[in-house]
Amino acid sequence: MAATLPANVAGQRITGIGRRAKYLLIALESGTLLVHLGMSGNLRVVEAREPRRTHDHFDVVLDSGKALRFNDSRRFGSLIFTRADPARHPLLARLAPEPFDAAFDAQYLWRVTRKRRVAIKQLLMNSHLVVGVGNIYASEALFRARIAPGRRAAMLSRVEAAHLVRAVRAVLAQAIRAGGTTLRDYVGADGVPGYFRQRLYVYERAGKPCRRCGTPVRSRTQGQRSTYYCPACQK
C-alpha cells in the first residue's frame, strides 16, 4: 500500500476532515486517509518549499502551496489509505464510544464496570470500552471525581459513574481549549505547544501538595504506566 499511496491520492480533492479515536480522517474523492500521530507525532501546516526538519516523514501537498507535514521522532505513527468505509476498517471497526458521545453515559459506564476486577484507571484507558482517555486524562478525571485509581472497577456506584463521566468530559474539554497536552515536545498544526500541562492537578506532581487539600500527591505504576493521585481526596 505504501508504494501505491502517492498514485492513489495525487490530484484528489479533500472533501472532509474527521476523527475517530486517535485517527485523523482526511476524506478524499476516492477514499480516506487514516492518519495516526503515534505518541509524539504532529502535523504542521507549512509552505511546501520549506526545508524538511529531522523526522519529517511525509507531506500532503495542497494546491495552495501549503503542505500538511508529518513529523514523528519515535516512528509510531502511520498513514493509511482506504477506499472502503473507514468506519469498517479493522483499525476502527471495534472501537468503543467517544467520551463526548451520548452513548458514553453513566449507565453505560456503570454497566461495563460490573464484575470487572481490573482497576478503574486501566478500564478508562481500554479503547474497547471508551476511546480517547489517555494516561494523563485518566489520572486527572479520577482526581476530579474523587475516585482512587487503583479501586476495582466493579466497586463503582451509579452515582460515582455519573461523576466520572462528567469528570472525563470536563478534563478533555479543558484540554482541548488549552491546545492539548502530551509529551513536552507536543505542538499543534500551527507549531504552538499545548498548555494544559500547566493546569494539571495531580499528573507528574508526586510529592507536591494537592491543589485541593494540601496532602502530598503520590505516584504508583499501573499497567506499566505512571499514575498520580491524592490519597486523601480519592477513595
C-alpha positions in Angstrom: 0.0 0.0 0.0 2.8 2.4 0.8 4.3 2.2 -2.7 0.9 3.0 -4.3 -0.1 5.7 -1.9 1.0 8.7 -3.9 -0.8 7.5 -7.0 -4.0 6.8 -5.0 -4.2 10.3 -3.6 -2.5 12.6 -6.2 -4.9 15.1 -7.7 -7.7 14.2 -5.2 -9.9 16.9 -3.7 -10.2 16.9 0.1 -14.0 16.6 0.8 -13.9 16.5 4.6 -12.0 16.1 7.8 -13.0 14.0 10.7 -11.6 12.0 13.7 -12.2 8.6 15.3 -10.4 7.9 18.5 -6.7 8.7 17.8 -7.1 8.6 14.0 -7.5 11.7 11.9 -9.7 11.0 8.8 -9.0 13.0 5.7 -11.8 12.3 3.2 -10.8 12.3 -0.5 -12.9 11.8 -3.6 -11.6 8.2 -4.0 -11.3 7.2 -0.3 -10.0 8.2 3.1 -6.5 8.8 4.6 -6.2 7.5 8.2 -3.5 9.4 10.0 -2.3 8.2 13.4 0.2 10.6 15.1 1.7 7.9 17.4 3.0 9.0 20.8 4.8 12.2 19.7 4.0 12.8 16.1 2.5 16.0 14.8 1.0 17.5 11.6 2.1 21.1 10.8 0.8 23.4 8.1 3.9 24.7 6.3 5.0 26.1 3.0 5.6 23.1 0.7 9.0 24.5 -0.3 10.1 24.8 3.4 13.1 22.5 4.0 12.3 19.4 6.0 13.4 19.0 9.5 14.8 15.9 11.2 12.0 13.2 11.5 9.7 14.9 8.9 8.4 11.8 7.0 5.8 12.9 4.5 4.0 15.9 3.0 0.4 16.2 1.8 0.9 19.0 -0.7 -2.0 21.2 -1.4 -2.9 23.4 -4.4 -2.4 26.5 -2.2 1.3 25.8 -2.0 0.9 24.8 1.6 1.6 21.2 2.9 0.5 19.1 5.8 3.8 17.9 7.0 4.0 14.8 9.3 6.8 14.7 11.9 7.4 11.6 14.1 10.6 11.2 16.0 9.5 7.8 17.5 8.1 6.4 14.3 5.0 5.1 15.9 2.7 7.0 13.6 1.1 5.8 10.4 -0.6 6.9 7.2 -3.1 4.5 5.6 -5.3 4.9 2.6 -8.6 3.0 2.2 -11.3 3.1 -0.5 -13.9 1.4 1.8 -16.0 3.0 4.5 -13.4 4.0 7.2 -15.8 3.0 10.0 -15.4 -0.6 8.8 -11.7 -0.5 8.6 -10.1 -3.2 11.0 -8.4 -0.4 13.0 -11.7 1.4 13.7 -14.5 -1.1 13.4 -14.3 -2.4 17.0 -13.6 0.9 18.8 -15.8 1.9 21.7 -17.8 5.1 22.2 -16.2 8.5 22.3 -16.2 10.4 25.6 -18.5 13.1 24.2 -20.9 10.6 22.5 -24.3 10.3 24.1 -23.6 6.5 24.3 -20.9 7.2 26.9 -23.1 8.0 29.8 -23.4 7.0 33.5 -25.5 3.9 32.8 -23.0 2.7 30.1 -20.0 3.2 32.4 -21.7 1.5 35.3 -22.8 -1.4 33.1 -19.3 -2.1 31.7 -17.7 -2.0 35.1 -19.8 -4.8 36.5 -17.9 -7.9 37.6 -14.6 -6.3 36.4 -11.7 -6.8 38.8 -9.4 -4.5 36.8 -8.5 -1.1 38.4 -10.8 1.7 37.3 -8.0 3.7 35.7 -7.0 0.8 33.5 -10.6 0.3 32.5 -10.8 4.0 31.5 -7.8 3.5 29.2 -9.3 0.5 27.5 -10.2 1.6 23.9 -12.6 -1.3 23.6 -14.7 0.3 26.4 -14.1 4.1 25.8 -11.7 5.8 23.4 -9.7 8.9 23.9 -8.9 8.8 27.6 -5.1 8.6 27.8 -2.9 8.2 30.8 -2.8 11.9 31.7 -6.5 12.5 31.4 -7.5 9.3 33.3 -5.4 10.4 36.3 -6.9 13.9 36.1 -10.5 12.7 35.7 -10.3 10.3 38.6 -8.9 13.1 40.8 -11.9 15.3 39.9 -14.3 12.5 40.5 -12.6 11.7 43.9 -12.1 8.1 42.9 -8.8 6.2 43.7 -7.2 4.9 40.5 -6.5 1.5 42.0 -10.1 0.8 43.1 -11.6 -2.2 41.4 -13.9 -1.1 38.6 -16.8 -3.3 39.9 -16.9 -1.2 43.1 -18.0 1.9 41.2 -21.5 3.0 42.2 -24.0 4.5 39.8 -23.5 7.9 41.4 -19.7 7.6 41.1 -20.1 6.5 37.4 -22.1 9.7 36.8 -19.4 11.8 38.5 -16.6 10.1 36.5 -18.4 10.6 33.1 -18.7 14.3 33.9 -15.1 14.5 35.0 -13.8 12.8 31.9 -15.7 15.2 29.7 -14.6 18.2 31.7 -11.0 17.3 31.6 -11.0 16.7 27.9 -12.9 19.8 27.1 -10.5 21.9 29.2 -7.5 20.3 27.5 -9.0 20.9 24.0 -9.4 24.6 24.9 -5.8 24.8 26.1 -4.4 23.2 23.0 -3.8 19.7 24.4 -1.0 18.1 26.3 1.0 15.0 25.6 4.8 14.9 25.7 6.9 18.0 26.3 7.7 18.4 22.6 4.0 18.4 21.6 2.9 21.1 19.1 -0.3 21.7 17.2 -0.8 22.3 13.5 0.4 25.9 13.9 3.6 24.8 15.7 2.3 26.1 19.1 2.6 23.8 22.1 -0.4 22.7 24.2 -0.7 24.4 27.6 -3.0 22.0 29.5 0.1 20.6 31.3 0.3 23.8 33.3 -3.2 23.2 34.7 -2.8 19.6 35.8 -3.9 18.7 39.4 -2.0 15.5 40.0 -0.2 14.2 36.9 3.6 14.5 37.4 3.1 16.3 40.7 4.3 13.5 43.0 5.4 14.9 46.4 3.8 18.3 45.7 0.8 19.4 47.8 -2.6 18.5 46.4 -4.2 21.6 45.0 -7.4 20.8 46.8 -6.4 19.6 50.3 -2.6 20.1 50.6 -1.8 16.4 51.1 1.3 15.3 49.1 0.4 13.8 45.8 1.6 10.2 45.4 2.6 8.1 42.3 2.4 4.4 41.5 2.8 2.2 38.5 -0.4 0.7 36.9 -0.2 -1.4 33.8 3.3 -0.1 33.1 2.1 3.5 33.2 2.7 6.1 35.9 -0.4 7.0 37.9 -0.7 10.1 40.1 -3.4 10.6 42.8 -4.2 12.3 46.2 -4.5 9.7 48.9 -6.8 12.0 50.9 -9.2 13.2 48.2 -9.5 10.0 46.3 -11.2 6.9 47.9 
